[in-house]
């Protein structure tokens, strides 16, 4: 036998739990929640995905407002999780900021999560560098340029790249 859904699950999709919502809004909400179960999304990302599926923009906007009010959609949570994930993968603050802006987040939403001092950024950069190039010496000029391009692509500030590679001199 199949167990009935837990009360919290039922309230996410049940039309009785959402008075005043029509079947289209419930369908959009269901689709949005399915997308949110895989990872956090920004409002802009969800809006694009839902509108690409042919849902009317006004209905999508209303559902997204409801999801934010119910704390199922949180750009603050997205920024926090995204910054932690990308730093862990060896990306720098410049690239992470750019990617979050592309997702529709403002600098005011991003800044609290990217408040890193140079020491923290250098530690992330060192890990990314070690993973890519290993512990080899950095004294060859051509190799140093290649390494600098890699770190720049990863989103690290040029002044920290120069310091890390020893060109700060």
N, C-alpha and C positions, 0 to 999 in steps of 0.2 A: 504494500500500500504506500501511496505517496503521502508524505506529511504535508499538512497545510503550511503555507508560507508563514514565516515569523511575522509578528505584528509590524515590525519596522519595514520589512520587505513589502508587505501588503500596502502599507501607507504610501510607498513610493509610486505605485502603479494603479491603485484602486481608485476608480472614479468617485466612490463614496467619500474617500479621504480628501478629495480635491473638489469641493463643491464649486460649481460655476465653470468648470473646465469641460470643453466639448471633446469629442473623440479625437479630433485632429490634434488638439493640445496634448492630450494623453499620449498619442502616438509619438509626437515630437519629444515629449518628456521621456518616454521609454527609450527612444533612440539615443537621446542625449545621455541618459544615465548609463546605457550600455557603453557609450564612448568613454564616459568618465570612469568606468570600472577598470579600463585598461591602464589609464594614467590620468594625471591632472591635465586639464585643458584651460586655455584662456577663453574669455567670452568671444573674442574675435575668431579663434580657431573653431570653436563649436558652431558659431554662427555661419562661418564659411562652409563647414562640413554639412550642416543641416540644410542650408540653402542650396547646396550642390545636389542634394537629394530631392529638390523640388518643393520643399516646404516654403510657404509664404513668409517673407521677411518679418511682417508684423507679428505673426503667430510665433515665430522663432524668438523674436525679441522678448515677447511676453513670457515664454517658457524659460528663457535664460534669466530674466528678472526673478521669476519664481524660484529657480534653482539657487540663485545667489541668496535670496531671502531665506531659503531653507538650509543654507550653508552646504549645499552639495557641490556648488561651483564656487571656487575661491581662488582668485588670482594671487592672493598672498601665499596660499599653500603651494600654488604652482611655482611661484618665484623661489620660495624656500627649497622645495624639492629639486627644481631644475638646477639651481646654483650648486647645491650639494652634489648632485649627480655629475654635472659637467666638470666641476673642480676635481672630483674623484677620477674622472677619465682623463685628466691632464689638460684641460682647456683653461685659458686665461680669462681675466675679467673683461677685456675689450671684446672678445668674441662672444662671451656669455651675454653681455649687455646687448650686443647687436642682435643676437638670436631672440632674446626676450622682447626687444622692441619689435621684431618681426612678428612676434606672437600677439602684439597689440598692447603690451604693458608699457606704462609710462616710467620715466626715470624715478619719479617719486615712489612707485611700487617696487622698483628694482634696487634702488640705493641701499635700503636697510639690509639687504641680503648680500650685497657686494662690498661691504665695509671691511676691506682687507688691508692690512698694512703690508709694506714691502717685504717683510720677512715671510709672511704667509704666502705671498705670491711667488717669491723666490723658491720656497719649498715645493710648491706645486710645479713650478717650472723645472726644478731639478729632477723631480720624479718623471715628468714627461720626457725630459732630455735623456735620462738614464734608460728609460724604457725603449726609446727609439734608437739611441746611439751606443748604449752601454757605457762602461767606465773608461773608454778610450781617451787619450790626451786631446786637448783642444787647441794645440798650438799651430796647426797647419791653417794658413789663411783661407784657402779654398774650402776646406772642411768647415772652418768657422763660419764662412758666409752661408754655406748650406745649412748649418745648424741654426744660424740666426733666422734664415728664411722660414725654417720649420717652426721655430718658436713664435715668430711673428704671425704666421698662418694660424697657429694655435690660439692666438689672441693675447699674447703677453706684451706689455708696454716696451717700447724700444729702449728706454733708458735702463730698464731692468735686464733686458737681454744683453745689452752692452756690459753691464756690471757682472752678470753671470758668466759671460764668455771671456771676461778679463780685458775688454777693450775700454774700460772705464778710465784707465790709467792716468 
